Amino acid sequence: MPVRYDAVLLVSFGGPEGMDDVMPFLANVVRGRNVPPERLQQTAAHYAHFGGKSPLPAQSRALVAALEQELAGHGPRLPVYLGNRNWHPFLADTLRRMAKDGIERALAFFTSAYGSYSGCRQYLENIEAAREEVGAHAPAVDKLRAFYNHPGFVEPLVELVGAAFERIDEPRRAAARLVFTAHSLPRALAAASHYEAELGETAGLVAERLGRTAFALVYQSRSGPPSQPWLEPDIAPHLRALASEGVKDVVVAPIGFLSDHMEIVYDLDLDARARAVELGLNLVRAATVGTHPRFVRMIRELVEERVFGAALRPSLGARGPAPDECAPGCCVVTRPRA
């Protein structure tokens, strides 16, 4: 029997909206980790390029508004709330508001398409910690399934990456290279999840539909001490390798992100593009899915699956649809995080 749900909770990372927010926000991000103060100052300098304002909060609010409109127009008619891990509105504050509104059970949409500790398991832990903080009246929260191979995610990516190729002069377009990026992870964390395999499936599905056989999946935005192994190759050496092959144009598609985090606007649009200019590469960055109508419809479809107990769950590729509930040991951290 389908479970009765009375709300949708969009769970996101959060971000600062002014310079006064930056250091408190970063302190929340690294709480419990041994991160040197100079590393935080370095990251804060990235935000300073944009007046301390991350693009993520506004884009999260836009996604909430788009989903509210989608649900109002097509059903199920459920209110949509936003709760963040690291900045306002914090998850506990949102759950208090939901409890006050009489919400008893919600479906959570995580703003990460892939399984990993930080993209899934940690959000589950955050929700449980927030529920404990709120107390007995806190609503129950069930997560929606991962969607890395859902048609409603893949199809917008195909459209957006295709549009990026259209920005390259037609005589050079066929020779342009396609590079997918995602946030790097420590190898120990990646080994506890299906992160790499799921990213690989998304990249392959998009490239296949674009007729692009020459593509690569690389990583960006790594942090942590140099002694700690992270997923590679990093985008910087990969760009150098492409330039050494005589490549002139490259489309970078950040499929690891749903919207323009600081890792997009700084690490790709500023840093990677500057490196590309030095190498003589024309770098075109594909847009993230954001509030693409097909993507928003996909979220509604995921909600419908759970509200109505749908037996058919769309997916593309060989891995099939992700389960509603994570396996007990999935993405669990088995060693201290640096």
N, C-alpha and C positions, 0 to 999 in steps of 0.2 A: 504494500500500500504506500502511495506517495506520502511524504511527510508534509505537514502544513507549515509553510513559511510565510512570514508577514513583512519581510524587508530584504533589501540587498545591501551589503556592506562592501564598498570598494576599499581595499587595503593597499596602501601605498607607502613609499619610503619617506616622503616628506622632504622639505627643503626650505632654506631661509628665504625671507622676502625683504631683506635689508641687511646692511653691514652689521648692525647691532645683533642680528640673529646668528651670524655666521659661526662664531666660536662656540656659543652654547649648542648650536645644532651639531657641530662637529664633535663636541664633547659627548653628546648623546650617541652619535654614530660609533664612536670608538670606546664607549664605556665598557670596562672589563678587559680591555686589551692593552698591551704594553706598547703604546704608540708614542714615539718621542715628540715633545712639543714642537720641535722644528718641522716635523712632518705636517702637523696641523697648521702651522703658519704657512707652509708652502701651499697647502690645499686652500687655505683662506685667501691667498693671493689670487688663485684662479677665480674665486667668486668676486674678488675686487674688480676684475675686468668688466663685470656686469653689475656694478653697484651693490654687490652682495645679494643679488636677487637670482635665485634659481628659477629656470622656466618651469620646473616640475609642478609646483603648487597650482599655478594657474591652469596648467594642462590637466591636472587631476580634477579640478573643479569643472573644467569644460567637459571632461568625460562623464562626470556625474550628471551634468545638465543634459548631455546628449542621451545618456541612458535613461534618465527620467522621461525625456520626451519619447524615446522609443517604447518604453514600457507603457506610457500613457496612451500611445497611439495603437499599440498592438497587443498589449497585455503580456503577462499578468500585471495587474496594476499594483505594484509594490513601491513603497518609498525607497529612495537610495540615499545612503549615508556614506561619508568619507571618514576614514580613520587612518592615521599615519603611525609609523614606527618611531620616527625620530623628531618630528616637529608637529606643531599645531595644525589641525586638531588631532591630538594624541588618541590612540585607540581607547584608552580607559575613559577619556572625556566623551568620546563618541558613544561608547556603550552605556554610559550614564544617561546621555540624552535619549538613546534608544529605549532604555528601561523606563524613563519618564514618559516617553510617548506610547508606552504599552507594548513595545515589541517583545515578543517571546522567543522567536527563532528566526535567524537570518541566514542567507546564503552569502558567502564571502567570495569576491572576485579579487584574486591577487594580481597585482600589476607586474607579473613575471610569467612568461610563457613556458618556462622550463623548470625542471626539478633541480634544486640545489639546496644547500643549507640556508643561504641568505635569501633565496628566492621563494622558498616554500616552508621548510621545517621551522626556520626562525620565526616566520610570520605566525605559524601555528602556536609556537611557544609564546609569542607576544600576545596573541589573542587570549590564551589561557591565563597569562599573568594579568592581563587587563580585567578579565572576568573575575579573578580572585580579588583584585583591588576593588571592583565595583560591589561585589558581594552577592547575596542570594538572589537578588532581583535582576542580575545581569542576564541578557538574552543568550541563549545557546547559539553557536555559530558553526556552520558547516561550510567547508570550502567547495567551490566549483572545481571541476577537473582541469588539469593542464590542457593547453590548447595549441601547443607548438605545431601540430600537424592538422589542425582544424581548417577546413576550407575558408572559413571566415577570417582566418589570420593569414593563410598562404595567399589567397587571392588578392587582398589589398597590397601585400608585399610585391607580388608580381607586377601589379599596376604601377606602384611607386618606383620600383627599380627600373621598370621599362621606361618610365618618364625620365629618369635620370640619364639613361642611355640616349634618349632623344635630345638631350642638351649637348651631346657631342656631335661635331660636324659629321654629316653623313658619310663622306669618303673615309673617315677614320673610325667609324662606329664599330664595324665588324671586328677590328683588331683590338678594340678596347677590352681591358680585363675587368673581371668582376671579383670583388673582394668583400666577403661578409665579415662583420666584426661582432664580437660579444665581449662582455666584461670578463677579464681573466679571473681565475680562481686559484688558490693554492691547490696543488695536485692532490693533497690529502683530502681536501673537501670534495674535489671533483670525483675522486675515486669512490666516494660514498653515495654518489647519485648517478643519474643518467644524463647529466648536463651535456657532456660532449656528444653523446649519441643523438640526443634530441636536437641539438643545434645542427648536427650534421644532416639529420633528416630534413629539417626546415630548409637549410641551404640547398640541398639536393633537389627538393621539390620546386623551389623558386627557380633555380638555374635551369632545370629541365623544361619548365613551362616557358622560359625565355629563349630556349634553344642555345644556351651557353654551356659549352663543355669545358671551357677554360675558366675555372673559378677556384677560389681558395677561401677557407675559413680561418681567420686569424683572431687574435685577442688584443685587447686594449685595456688601458687604465689600471694596470697592475700596481700594487703597493706592497708594503711589507719589506723585510730585510732582503738583501740580495742573496743571502744564504738559503732562503726558503724557495723551493721550486714552485713555480706557477705555470699555468697552461701557456703554451707557446704554439706557433710563432707569434711574436708581437708585431703589431702593424708597422712599426718603424723599420725594422730590418726587412720586412717583406716588401715595403715600398722601395727600399734600396735594391733589393733583388730584382724587382720588376724593371726598374730603371736600367740596371746593368744588362738586362735582356733586350733593351731597346724599346720597351713599351712606352707609349706616349700618353695614353689616356687610361684612367682607372675609375671605375664606379665603386664607391664604398657604400655598402648597405649595412647599417647597424641593426641587424635582426635580433640582437640580444636585448634591445630596448623597445619599449612601446611608445615612448615619447621622448622629447629632447631634454634629457638630464644634463647636468653640468659635464658629464663624461662625453656628451655629444658636442655641445656648443664650444667647450674648451679643448678637449682632447682630440676631437676630429676637426671641427671647423676652424680652430686656430692652430693648434700644434701640428697635427698631421698635415693640414693643408700647407703650412709653412715649410715643412720638410719636403713635401711634394714639389713645391716651387723651387727649392734648392736643387732638387734632383731633375728638374725639367719635366715633371709629370703634371698633366692636367687632371686634377682630382675633382670628381663630381660626387657629392654626397647625396644619397637617396634619402627621402623623407621617411620618418617613422610613421607608424599607423595612426597614432594619435586618436582623433575622433572620426576616422574614415567611416562612412555609413555602413559598409559591409562588416567592419570590425565591431561596431556598436551593435549591429544586428546579431552578430555571433554571440555577444554577451547575453543578449535576450534569449537566444536559442539555448545557451548553456543553462540559463535560469529555468527555461521551460522544461528541459530534460528532468530537472529535479522536482519541479512543482507538479508536473503531470506524470512523472514516472515513465518517460519515453524509453522504449526499448532500443530504438535505432539511434546511434550516436555517431554523427559524421566524423570521419577522419580520412586523411590521405596517407600514402606511403605504407611501408611494411610494418610499422610498429603498432598500428591500430590505436583505438581511442584509449586515452589514459584512464585509470580507475578513479572513481570518486574519492576514495580514501587512500591515503599513502600507506604503503607497507610499514609495519612497526619499526623496522630498522632503516628505512629509506632516508638518506640525507642526514643521518645522525652524525654529529661530530664525535669522533672516537679518540681524538688527541687534542691537546690545548691549541687554541688558535693564537697565532702571533699578532 
